[in-house]
């Protein structure tokens, strides 16, 4: 993924977890509406602590 900047403070975010499975085992109510699991990459801002989730291995079309 390209460099990701915090929408709250503008600091470059750091990837903390790649390919985190959520939803399939009821672990996360955020994704409980999905029948299958879903994998995300979790980024955190080292300055303000904001967390962002992105689809794992996402590649934007150019």
C-alpha positions in Angstrom: 0.0 0.0 0.0 1.2 3.5 -0.7 2.2 5.8 2.2 -0.9 6.4 4.4 -1.3 9.6 6.3 -3.5 10.2 9.3 -6.7 12.0 8.4 -6.8 13.6 11.9 -3.3 15.0 12.2 -1.5 14.4 8.9 1.3 12.2 10.4 2.4 9.1 8.4 0.6 6.1 9.7 2.4 2.8 10.5 1.1 -0.7 9.5 0.7 -2.6 12.8 -1.0 -5.8 11.6 -1.3 -7.2 8.1 -4.0 -9.7 6.9 -6.0 -9.5 10.2 -9.1 -11.7 9.9 -12.3 -10.2 11.2 -15.9 -11.3 11.2 -15.8 -15.0 10.4 -15.7 -16.2 13.9 -17.9 -13.5 15.5 -14.7 -11.8 16.8 -15.8 -8.4 15.5 -19.3 -7.0 15.5 -18.1 -4.5 13.0 -18.1 -7.2 10.3 -20.8 -9.5 11.7 -23.0 -9.0 8.7 -20.6 -10.8 6.4 -21.0 -14.5 6.0 -17.3 -15.1 5.1 -14.3 -13.7 6.9 -12.7 -10.5 5.8 -9.0 -9.6 6.0 -7.8 -6.1 6.7 -4.5 -4.3 7.3 -4.5 -2.2 10.5 -2.7 1.1 10.5 -2.1 3.3 13.5 -0.9 6.9 13.9 2.1 7.2 16.2 1.2 10.8 17.1 -2.5 10.8 17.9 -3.4 7.1 18.1 -6.1 7.1 15.4 -6.5 3.6 13.8 -7.6 2.9 10.2 -8.6 -0.3 8.6 -7.9 -1.1 4.9 -8.8 -4.1 2.8 -5.8 -6.5 3.0 -3.5 -6.4 0.0 -5.5 -3.7 -1.7 -4.0 -2.2 -4.9 -5.6 0.9 -6.3 -6.2 1.1 -10.0 -4.1 3.6 -11.7 
